[in-house]
Amino acid sequence: MNEQTIQIGSRTIGRGLPVYLIAEIGTTTLGDYNGAMALIHAAAKAGCEAVKFQMINPDQISDKSVTYPMMVNGMIEQVNM
């Protein structure tokens, strides 16, 4: 088997090397910058080396008859997606 590695910054990732831990930050921040930053800092404190932001197209996964809380101009509003 061909052993392959990749480089991310100063870290080499590959079989037999320490795990490169990536945290996923989904839509739980409701678009709030400070909330996103708090999750980034918590992930770093927990030992994660990177974060991934989940981006979704609500039209593809949402029920049009349901409303969702969304941060709009600093206020949480119920939005139909």
Number of C-alpha atoms within 10 A of each C-alpha: 3 4 7 8 11 9 9 10 6 6 12 14 15 14 10 7 10 10 12 14 14 14 18 15 16 13 14 12 16 15 14 17 10 10 13 18 12 12 18 20 14 13 19 16 10 11 13 17 15 14 16 11 11 10 9 10 8 11 9 8 9 13 11 10 7 10 13 13 12 19 15 13 9 9 10 13 13 13 12 14 15
